[in-house]
Amino acid sequence: MLMRIAKLTGGIVAVSACGLTTAAVTLGDDAGIMRFGRAAMTGASIVVDYKRTMSSLPTEVNDEYKLKMSQVHTRSADKLLQLCCRNGGCFIKVGQHVGSLDYLLPKEYVSTLKVLHDSAPESSKEAVLQVIREDLGEEVMSQFESFSDKPIGTASLAQVHKAVLKDGTVLAVKVQHPKVKAHSFVDMNTMEVLVQTVAWLFPSFSFLWLAAETRRNLPLELDFENEGKNAERVGEMLSYISCLKVPRIYWGFSSPRVLTMEFCEGGRADDREYMLAHDIPVEEVSNNLSHMYSEMIFKHGFVHCDPHPGNVLVKRTSKHNAEIVLLDHGLYTTLTQEFRQNYAKLWMAIIKGDEVGLREHSKAMNCEDLYGLFSCMVAGRAWSSITARRLESGEVIADEDDQIQKDAADQVVNMVQVLNKVPREMLLIFKTNDCLRGIDSSLRTRFRANAFISMTKSCTAVVFDEKMRLAETWWLRLWLKLQLTVSLLFIDMTHLCLRVLAGYKQTSS
């Protein structure tokens, strides 16, 4: 193995160095061969570092072992962060994905790469306007009264400018970075080569799923017309949720690289201080987010998969309600009926602490042999809390977050196996769940029972829907509807009792 690594690493470094030298002279710093060279050298450096570190680890998992592993995780995460910032575009998108996998990856990676959600390279105004002219024509520019010099938001694939039409309409104009699409083909192939190399060297650390998901989802995220259609679809689909606001799309000012929408203001969904300053009930926001995503996942099977705090705004309306503004609709996943059924039953088993059910429904997700770990990854809770049914009651042990992080560090190899085994839809659900848990942590509403009450109702409805679909007689369907009504009423009564108990404890203290 050492000879294999030495030969392969030497080859990568030699080819990369040669490519870097040539590209620096003829192609410039942003050329494809330069981007590949940087990625190859970073990958080789990380592989060598891990191999050297792991060869010197003590045989047992003690404090020295944990310290050395934490140090190599940190060094590697720093190298990946530098690579993402230098190459930009697709690399930042992948780094953001990794930074969203809280409780799924070692904390050193998550905490280091999470900064990419709020930091991305900015294109010049001239470059942005050129994209608009190329896609929409010069005459479109004459319809703007003003167009902000600086973006109001910058992301990995695009940036957003505030603009005002001559009739006074205020817009948010999302414009793709000029070179992103041109670089995407080389970047995706580069990531596949590096991931396959790591998988060959370290079969236990295969991240082939990450490259596959990037190749599948990136073209969709680069098509802003697809994003606009997603926004309209989810707005219509969830129109019955009064607190949800999806900005209107202005198709006359949109194209595959330009998306123009209604301008919406508000504080970030993780900004607790903003909510308190504007008299917005923090727990109401958290509950509404949980309800909204439960409906997407379990009822409709069409899920917004990038709810990081910058994409979810909160504001107080004239009716003194908390409105949630959902932005960035480029990344969605569509869940099959079979997946929703299996996932709903898995969640029901998690909430009830039903170990037999957990094993059974984990098998449907290809994780029967790792059902305990898989359940913890889905719930973001410690195994002891699941088996003790603490999710249902909202009970929390004092050091649960520390326990989760410790388990993640100890189980990293098995967690990689889970990520490679689960259905592809589950990968984006993991990301979505972790984004929402991150918001809850910032709002100090994590571990609350209310979120699981809402989820339990959605899961119960999905399970009964399937039973009614298979029912062969009208009277059986009627009986099932009655059972569903009683079950939902029982859940509501449980919710009410928990709220009364929480109020009593707060008054007593």
Secondary structure by P-SEA (a helix, b strand, c coil): caaaaaaaaaaaaaaaaaaaaaaacccccccaaaaaaaaaaaaaaaaaaaaaaaaaccccccaaaaaaaaaaaaaaaaaaaaaaaaacaaaaaaaaaaaaccccccaaaaaaacccccbbbbbcaaaaaaaaaacccaaaaaaccccccccccccccbbbbbbbcccbbbbbbbbcccccccaaaaaaaaaaaaaaaaaaacccccaaaaaaaaaacccccccaaaaaaaaaaaaaaacccccbbbbbbccccccccbbbccbbbbcccccaaaaaaacccaaaaaaaaaaaaaaacccccccccccccccbbbbbccccbbbbbbccccbbbbbcaaaaaaaaaaaaaaaaccaaaaaaaaaaaccccaaaaaaaaaacccaaaaaaccccccccccaaaaaaaaaaaaaaaaaaaaaacccaaaaaaaaaaaaaaaaaaaacccccaaaaaaaaaaaaaaaaaaaaaacccaaaaaaaaaaaaaaaaaaaaaaaaaaaaaaaaaaac
